[in-house]
Amino acid sequence: SALRGGTAKAGPRVGVGGVRDGPRPATRPFVAAAGGRSGSGSGANAIAVGSNAVGGGGIPAGSSGGRPPSVLARALFASASDPRAFDGLLDGSSRGKALGASAIGGRLPVGNPSTMAFLGIRAKSSGAAFRHQAEEDEEAFAGAEGAVGGAGSGAGSGAERSHQEAWMVNLGRGDDAWLSGPRREDWFTGLEPKVCPGVDERGVLRSLPLPNLSAVTRQAAKEYFDNSWTLFEMLFAGLKGEEPFYRPPVHGLRHPQIFYYGHTPCLYVNKLRVAGVLDRPVNAYFESIFEVGVDEMLWDDMHKNDMVWPTVSEVYEYRKDVYDTVVGAIMNHPSLDSVDGKGVRVDQDHPMWALFMGFEHERIHLETSSVLFRETPIELVQRPANWPGLHPSAYEGVSRRSHPTEGAEYPLNDMIAVEGGSVALGKPLDFPSYGWDNEYGERTVSVPDFQASRHMVTNGEFWAFVADGGYRNRENWCDDGWAWRTHRNLKWPFFWTPAGPQGSHEYSLRTIFEEIPMMWDWPVDVTYYESRAFCKWKTEKDGSPTSRPLRILTEAEHQIIRHREHNLDAARSEASADKVMVTSGADFRKGPSGANLNMAFASQNPVDSFPPSHTGHHDVIGNSWEWTEDHFNPLRNFEVHHIYDDFSTPCFDGKHSMIVGGSFMSTGDEASVFARFHFRPHFLQHSGFRLVASEEDAPATHLFPGSFSGQAAARDEAVVDEEADPKRENVYETDDHLGMYLGLHFPLSGSAEGVSPVLAHANAPVHGLRFPQRVAELLCSLNPVRTSNRVLDVGCAVGGASFELAKSFDQVEAFDFSENFVTAAKRIQSGEELSFKIPIEGDITEEVRVEREPGVDASVLEKVNFFQGDATKISEYAESREGFGPFDGVVLANLLCRLPDPMACLSAMPRIVNEGGVVVIVTPFTWLEDFTSRSKWLGGFKDPVSQAPIYSKDKLKQVMEGLGFEKIHEEEMPLVIREHQRKYQYIISEASGWRKK
C-alpha cells in the first residue's frame, strides 16, 4: 500500500551502535521483495509517493535520511505506477515534478551521478557533473548537516577540510559516529563471529574448508555461507569512521570500499535470479549500481571514483535483507531437497551452482579488499575483534637491524635444481568443488629442467635492490614498468613505510591493520614489474646459474614444486588431496605440508617457517601469491558458464599476469590446487616472487596482442591440439589461423586438388584474391628511388608479399610477430612441400598443397630473410640488428590497427627509409581495444571538446607529413579471406603510398 501513496509507517529498527534512537533510513523500493526482515505491512522499507516522507521512520525529505542520489532513485522506483514521471524527474518538467516533488522534497539535482548510472545514461559522472551536483546540494539541502546529529562538524567531516575532492560529497551524512569505534554485535547482519561456524575456542574466526559438492545439505551450505558472510563483515569492521568507506584507493584504480560492501550481496541476488532461484530483486537500484566492479585497468587510469554513493547505513540495511533472502533460499528452495537425507549433488547445471558462485566471489573480495585496507592510511583502520593474529614472529621482540644481512636477518636463498617433466593442467568437470570457468579444460605442458630459489624473495633480499638504487635505474625496468614506477614515484615497495631520514633506507612494514617493525625474513610484497626489475638487477649483480638471465616462475613449474601429496595429479585421483577441501584455517598450519593459507594467520610469515615440499622449496602454497611469466589464458575446451559469462574472458588479453599458490588471506577456491587467478602487472595482491633460471625458454603461455594473425577469442583455444606440440607458447598460433593465411597468401593452393579459392558463382569476388601480391605490386608501381634496392615487409605473415617483392628487389627483410607464420614462410622458402587443410563444411576439410605464384623460383626465394619480430620495435632493430635498413620501400599490410602502439611503428619510418623511398600502408582501420588501447588509436572517436569525428585517415596523413613523407597514392583495396567454402571475410582496406622527401 505504501507504493500506491500515503505516509510510510516506520517499522522497528535497532540503532546500530546505539548512536541513533530511531530507525535506520529506508533503502528498499520494494516491500519484502524477496523475503527479509521487514515483514508484510510494516512499511519499514517502503517509499511514500505523494507524501512528505521517504522511507521508514518518517524521516522528512531533505533531512539526514534523504540525500539526493539514493532518494531520487527510490522515488524513481516508487513512481513505477506512472512511468511518465521518469522523464520529468530527469528534465525537471512539470509532469515529473507533480508526481515526484513530495517524494523527494520537491528538489531534483539535474544529472545526478547515481541515478544516471542506474538509468544507463552514463556509467559515472564527470567532474563537471559533480560541480553541478555540489551546487544543487548546497541550495536544496542548506543546513541539512546540522540535522545529522552534528556529524557535519566532526573531525572527519568534509566541512572542515581545507582541500575538497569530488568523493568528499559522500561525507557528513550521519554515519561517522557509529562507525568510528569498535563495532557492536549488531554491526553483523548475519551471525556474530563468536557464534559463527569456523570460530575457535578463543573466539577467533577463520575460514572453513571448501565445500564438497557431491552431497550438499542445507545445513552445510548455510554454515559455509555464514562463514563467508561474517568473515567479510568482520574485515569491514576494521574501517574506522565513514571516510575509509568513500575515500578512493591511493592509486585510484578501484572503487571505494562502499562499493565492495554492497557488491558482494548484490552478486548473490543477481546470480540467483539468473539461475532462477530468486524471481525478483531485493533492491533493484542497488543491484544496478553495485553490480559491476572494475578491472584494475591501466596504471594511469584515474577516472573512476567520482560518484555519490548510498550511505553506509543504507547499504547495511540492504545487507540485512540480502542475508535473509539468501538464507531463505538455502533453507527452502526445492533444488536442495534431499531424497535420502544425505544431501544433493551440486554441479554446473544445478541452480544452486549460483549460490556457491556467490560464496567464492565473496571470498575473492575478502582478499582483494584486505589489500585495499592495507593500502588505506593507518589512522583510518582498526583491528577488528575476533580477527586472526599476525604470525607469531611479529611478536617475538627480536632486535631487527635497519640494514639486514643474509644469514642473520633473513635466510640464504640458494637455487635448487628441479627435474622437469610433463604437467597436465585443468580441473575435471566432475570434481566435487566449485570452480571458475578458467579452471576447467586441459593443457599438457612439457617443462624442461630448471632451478628455483629455495624461498620466495624476502624483504631483506629486496632491501639490497632498494639500497642499490634499483628503483632509480631505468635499465632494470621494462618500458611499461618504468612508466608505472615514475607515475607512482615509487622508491621502495608500497607496503614499506620509511622509519628514518630519507636515504637512510630504514623501514617499517605495513600489514592489513598494523604497522610493525620490518620483518626482513617475510616475503616481499611487490608487483610483477618490481619482481622482473629485481631479476634483471640480480642477474647483472650476481649473475645467473645458467646461460640465461634470472626470471620468475611459470604456472607449470609451480605445479612441479608443489607438495607431491597435494598436487594436481593427486587431487584428480582423490578429492581430499586438494587440501583446502578438508582443512580449515585453524588446522592449515599443521603437519608436514602445513602452510599459511585459509586465514591461518592474518599476515605473512618467515619464508622458512613451514616444511619444504619434496623438491626442497618452501611456501609453495600460502604466505604470498607468486607472480608468474604466464599471461592469464584459457585452457583447451574452455567454456564460459552462463551464470557469469564474463568472469574470465575480458582478461584473456595478454595484459594480465597469472599468480599462483595463494596467500595467507586466500580462502575457499582461491586456496585450491586448481585455482588460476591473475592481475595486471602493476597491481598488488599480497604477492611476491621466486627466482628461476633455466637453459630453455620458460614454459609459459603468452597471449600476444598485436600480431598479424590478430587477437583470437577464447574459443580458439578449444581447437588447438597442444599435446601434439606441448612447447607451443602462444595459444593464438593455431593451425586454423595458419591454414587461413596460407590460403590468403597463396590462392593457387588447391588447384591441383580441384579446390578453388572462391566457390564458383555469379559475381564471385575473385578481384579480392592475391591481396599480398597486389600490395607488393603497388609498391613497385610507385617507383621508389632505388638507392639500396632493399625493401622491408612488416607483418609478413607466411610470405606471399615478400616473395612477390623479391621479384623486383635485390633483398627483402621480412618479419612477423607470429613464430608459426615465420616458420611456415621459411619452410616454403626452403622448397619443402607444405600442405594445409581447407575447411569445407563443419568438420569436413580438404588437404591441399601450397602453390607459389608463377615466377617465384629458387633465385627469388633466396633473396628473402625471414625472422620473428615486433613492429613496435623497428627503431631498436635499426640500432641493434645487423644489416637492418635503410630501405627503398616498406610495406605494412593490414597491420597498423592490430598494433598495441601504432605510433611506435610509424615514427620509425624516417630512420629506416632512404630519401625518395616509398612506404605503402594498407589498413581497414578496424580499431579494437583487444589490440590497441583506445588512447593509442589514430582515429575512430570523437573530439572530447567539439564532438567532431576524428578519422584515422586524416590522422595518418597528419602523422606521415609530420614525419617528412608526402602522400602520392590512395586507393581502396579489397581482400577476401576464406573461412570455409561458403563463408568469406570481405574487407576493403585503404591503401596509401608515402614518399620520403
Summary of the structure (lengths in Angstrom):
residues: 997
radius of gyration: 31.2
end to end distance: 79.5
largest distance: 93.7
contacts: 3446
relative contact order: 0.07
helix: 34%
strand: 15%
